[in-house]
Amino acid sequence: MKTLSFIALVVSAFGMPSLVQAADAKPYPLKTCIVSGEELGSMGKPVELTKDGQEVKLCCKGCLKDFNKDSEKYLKEIAEKSKK
């Protein structure tokens, strides 16, 4: 039983940093996907992630692949559009 408790503690400890990072992230300011321009939710539940302290919401998994190819470009676009 002690082993099981220890394993649960270790697993939960590794999950905690991601929760802290998500809480510290800047909220996503747009109602559209930064990659495709589609309205969020128009293709099902949006894909949500945090990249370099910025929350990002995408319309679909296909856009996630494109976002990951050039995330810096899209993060700059989010920053510019959030200032407006």
PyMOL CGO cylinders between C-alpha atoms (Angstrom):
from pymol import cmd
from pymol.cgo import CYLINDER

trace = [
    CYLINDER, 0.00, 0.00, 0.00, 2.88, 2.37, 0.75, 0.3, 1, 1, 1, 1, 1, 1,
    CYLINDER, 2.88, 2.37, 0.75, 4.29, 1.74, -2.71, 0.3, 1, 1, 1, 1, 1, 1,
    CYLINDER, 4.29, 1.74, -2.71, 0.99, 2.64, -4.34, 0.3, 1, 1, 1, 1, 1, 1,
    CYLINDER, 0.99, 2.64, -4.34, 0.76, 5.86, -2.31, 0.3, 1, 1, 1, 1, 1, 1,
    CYLINDER, 0.76, 5.86, -2.31, 4.32, 6.78, -3.25, 0.3, 1, 1, 1, 1, 1, 1,
    CYLINDER, 4.32, 6.78, -3.25, 3.64, 6.19, -6.95, 0.3, 1, 1, 1, 1, 1, 1,
    CYLINDER, 3.64, 6.19, -6.95, 0.53, 8.37, -6.78, 0.3, 1, 1, 1, 1, 1, 1,
    CYLINDER, 0.53, 8.37, -6.78, 2.53, 11.13, -5.07, 0.3, 1, 1, 1, 1, 1, 1,
    CYLINDER, 2.53, 11.13, -5.07, 5.28, 11.03, -7.71, 0.3, 1, 1, 1, 1, 1, 1,
    CYLINDER, 5.28, 11.03, -7.71, 2.79, 11.07, -10.59, 0.3, 1, 1, 1, 1, 1, 1,
    CYLINDER, 2.79, 11.07, -10.59, 0.88, 14.02, -9.12, 0.3, 1, 1, 1, 1, 1, 1,
    CYLINDER, 0.88, 14.02, -9.12, 4.10, 15.94, -8.47, 0.3, 1, 1, 1, 1, 1, 1,
    CYLINDER, 4.10, 15.94, -8.47, 5.08, 15.70, -12.13, 0.3, 1, 1, 1, 1, 1, 1,
    CYLINDER, 5.08, 15.70, -12.13, 1.67, 17.01, -13.17, 0.3, 1, 1, 1, 1, 1, 1,
    CYLINDER, 1.67, 17.01, -13.17, 1.82, 20.07, -10.94, 0.3, 1, 1, 1, 1, 1, 1,
    CYLINDER, 1.82, 20.07, -10.94, 4.29, 22.21, -12.96, 0.3, 1, 1, 1, 1, 1, 1,
    CYLINDER, 4.29, 22.21, -12.96, 2.00, 22.15, -15.98, 0.3, 1, 1, 1, 1, 1, 1,
    CYLINDER, 2.00, 22.15, -15.98, -0.89, 23.37, -13.83, 0.3, 1, 1, 1, 1, 1, 1,
    CYLINDER, -0.89, 23.37, -13.83, 1.23, 26.21, -12.48, 0.3, 1, 1, 1, 1, 1, 1,
    CYLINDER, 1.23, 26.21, -12.48, 2.36, 27.19, -15.99, 0.3, 1, 1, 1, 1, 1, 1,
    CYLINDER, 2.36, 27.19, -15.99, -1.22, 27.23, -17.27, 0.3, 1, 1, 1, 1, 1, 1,
    CYLINDER, -1.22, 27.23, -17.27, -2.33, 29.42, -14.36, 0.3, 1, 1, 1, 1, 1, 1,
    CYLINDER, -2.33, 29.42, -14.36, 0.45, 31.93, -15.08, 0.3, 1, 1, 1, 1, 1, 1,
    CYLINDER, 0.45, 31.93, -15.08, -0.25, 32.07, -18.82, 0.3, 1, 1, 1, 1, 1, 1,
    CYLINDER, -0.25, 32.07, -18.82, -1.60, 35.17, -20.54, 0.3, 1, 1, 1, 1, 1, 1,
    CYLINDER, -1.60, 35.17, -20.54, -5.19, 34.48, -21.61, 0.3, 1, 1, 1, 1, 1, 1,
    CYLINDER, -5.19, 34.48, -21.61, -5.92, 33.95, -25.30, 0.3, 1, 1, 1, 1, 1, 1,
    CYLINDER, -5.92, 33.95, -25.30, -7.49, 37.25, -26.46, 0.3, 1, 1, 1, 1, 1, 1,
    CYLINDER, -7.49, 37.25, -26.46, -9.12, 36.16, -29.73, 0.3, 1, 1, 1, 1, 1, 1,
    CYLINDER, -9.12, 36.16, -29.73, -12.39, 34.47, -30.67, 0.3, 1, 1, 1, 1, 1, 1,
    CYLINDER, -12.39, 34.47, -30.67, -10.81, 32.96, -33.77, 0.3, 1, 1, 1, 1, 1, 1,
    CYLINDER, -10.81, 32.96, -33.77, -8.05, 30.46, -34.50, 0.3, 1, 1, 1, 1, 1, 1,
    CYLINDER, -8.05, 30.46, -34.50, -4.73, 32.27, -35.00, 0.3, 1, 1, 1, 1, 1, 1,
    CYLINDER, -4.73, 32.27, -35.00, -3.75, 29.78, -37.74, 0.3, 1, 1, 1, 1, 1, 1,
    CYLINDER, -3.75, 29.78, -37.74, -6.88, 29.46, -39.91, 0.3, 1, 1, 1, 1, 1, 1,
    CYLINDER, -6.88, 29.46, -39.91, -9.00, 32.43, -38.84, 0.3, 1, 1, 1, 1, 1, 1,
    CYLINDER, -9.00, 32.43, -38.84, -11.96, 30.10, -38.19, 0.3, 1, 1, 1, 1, 1, 1,
    CYLINDER, -11.96, 30.10, -38.19, -14.25, 30.90, -35.27, 0.3, 1, 1, 1, 1, 1, 1,
    CYLINDER, -14.25, 30.90, -35.27, -13.31, 28.87, -32.20, 0.3, 1, 1, 1, 1, 1, 1,
    CYLINDER, -13.31, 28.87, -32.20, -15.83, 26.08, -31.67, 0.3, 1, 1, 1, 1, 1, 1,
    CYLINDER, -15.83, 26.08, -31.67, -16.86, 25.93, -35.33, 0.3, 1, 1, 1, 1, 1, 1,
    CYLINDER, -16.86, 25.93, -35.33, -15.00, 22.63, -35.75, 0.3, 1, 1, 1, 1, 1, 1,
    CYLINDER, -15.00, 22.63, -35.75, -15.74, 21.11, -32.35, 0.3, 1, 1, 1, 1, 1, 1,
    CYLINDER, -15.74, 21.11, -32.35, -14.01, 21.76, -29.07, 0.3, 1, 1, 1, 1, 1, 1,
    CYLINDER, -14.01, 21.76, -29.07, -10.96, 24.04, -29.57, 0.3, 1, 1, 1, 1, 1, 1,
    CYLINDER, -10.96, 24.04, -29.57, -7.47, 22.65, -29.02, 0.3, 1, 1, 1, 1, 1, 1,
    CYLINDER, -7.47, 22.65, -29.02, -5.95, 24.47, -26.04, 0.3, 1, 1, 1, 1, 1, 1,
    CYLINDER, -5.95, 24.47, -26.04, -2.28, 24.71, -25.14, 0.3, 1, 1, 1, 1, 1, 1,
    CYLINDER, -2.28, 24.71, -25.14, 0.22, 26.99, -23.44, 0.3, 1, 1, 1, 1, 1, 1,
    CYLINDER, 0.22, 26.99, -23.44, 3.35, 28.07, -25.28, 0.3, 1, 1, 1, 1, 1, 1,
    CYLINDER, 3.35, 28.07, -25.28, 6.00, 30.39, -23.78, 0.3, 1, 1, 1, 1, 1, 1,
    CYLINDER, 6.00, 30.39, -23.78, 3.58, 31.76, -21.18, 0.3, 1, 1, 1, 1, 1, 1,
    CYLINDER, 3.58, 31.76, -21.18, 0.77, 32.40, -23.68, 0.3, 1, 1, 1, 1, 1, 1,
    CYLINDER, 0.77, 32.40, -23.68, -2.48, 30.47, -23.74, 0.3, 1, 1, 1, 1, 1, 1,
    CYLINDER, -2.48, 30.47, -23.74, -3.32, 29.45, -27.32, 0.3, 1, 1, 1, 1, 1, 1,
    CYLINDER, -3.32, 29.45, -27.32, -6.62, 28.15, -28.69, 0.3, 1, 1, 1, 1, 1, 1,
    CYLINDER, -6.62, 28.15, -28.69, -6.86, 26.55, -32.11, 0.3, 1, 1, 1, 1, 1, 1,
    CYLINDER, -6.86, 26.55, -32.11, -9.90, 25.38, -34.05, 0.3, 1, 1, 1, 1, 1, 1,
    CYLINDER, -9.90, 25.38, -34.05, -8.59, 21.85, -34.73, 0.3, 1, 1, 1, 1, 1, 1,
    CYLINDER, -8.59, 21.85, -34.73, -5.69, 19.42, -34.51, 0.3, 1, 1, 1, 1, 1, 1,
    CYLINDER, -5.69, 19.42, -34.51, -4.70, 20.22, -38.10, 0.3, 1, 1, 1, 1, 1, 1,
    CYLINDER, -4.70, 20.22, -38.10, -3.94, 23.78, -37.04, 0.3, 1, 1, 1, 1, 1, 1,
    CYLINDER, -3.94, 23.78, -37.04, -1.87, 22.45, -34.15, 0.3, 1, 1, 1, 1, 1, 1,
    CYLINDER, -1.87, 22.45, -34.15, 0.57, 20.93, -36.65, 0.3, 1, 1, 1, 1, 1, 1,
    CYLINDER, 0.57, 20.93, -36.65, 0.87, 24.25, -38.49, 0.3, 1, 1, 1, 1, 1, 1,
    CYLINDER, 0.87, 24.25, -38.49, 1.21, 26.18, -35.22, 0.3, 1, 1, 1, 1, 1, 1,
    CYLINDER, 1.21, 26.18, -35.22, 4.03, 23.91, -34.06, 0.3, 1, 1, 1, 1, 1, 1,
    CYLINDER, 4.03, 23.91, -34.06, 5.92, 24.42, -37.34, 0.3, 1, 1, 1, 1, 1, 1,
    CYLINDER, 5.92, 24.42, -37.34, 6.17, 28.19, -36.75, 0.3, 1, 1, 1, 1, 1, 1,
    CYLINDER, 6.17, 28.19, -36.75, 4.93, 28.94, -33.23, 0.3, 1, 1, 1, 1, 1, 1,
    CYLINDER, 4.93, 28.94, -33.23, 7.00, 32.13, -32.88, 0.3, 1, 1, 1, 1, 1, 1,
    CYLINDER, 7.00, 32.13, -32.88, 5.20, 33.69, -35.86, 0.3, 1, 1, 1, 1, 1, 1,
    CYLINDER, 5.20, 33.69, -35.86, 1.79, 32.92, -34.38, 0.3, 1, 1, 1, 1, 1, 1,
    CYLINDER, 1.79, 32.92, -34.38, 2.76, 34.06, -30.88, 0.3, 1, 1, 1, 1, 1, 1,
    CYLINDER, 2.76, 34.06, -30.88, 3.84, 37.42, -32.35, 0.3, 1, 1, 1, 1, 1, 1,
    CYLINDER, 3.84, 37.42, -32.35, 0.50, 37.70, -34.15, 0.3, 1, 1, 1, 1, 1, 1,
    CYLINDER, 0.50, 37.70, -34.15, -1.37, 36.98, -30.91, 0.3, 1, 1, 1, 1, 1, 1,
    CYLINDER, -1.37, 36.98, -30.91, 0.66, 39.66, -29.10, 0.3, 1, 1, 1, 1, 1, 1,
    CYLINDER, 0.66, 39.66, -29.10, -0.01, 42.21, -31.85, 0.3, 1, 1, 1, 1, 1, 1,
    CYLINDER, -0.01, 42.21, -31.85, -3.73, 41.47, -32.03, 0.3, 1, 1, 1, 1, 1, 1,
    CYLINDER, -3.73, 41.47, -32.03, -4.13, 41.58, -28.25, 0.3, 1, 1, 1, 1, 1, 1,
    CYLINDER, -4.13, 41.58, -28.25, -2.84, 45.19, -28.21, 0.3, 1, 1, 1, 1, 1, 1,
    CYLINDER, -2.84, 45.19, -28.21, -5.66, 46.36, -30.50, 0.3, 1, 1, 1, 1, 1, 1,
]
cmd.load_cgo(trace, "trace")
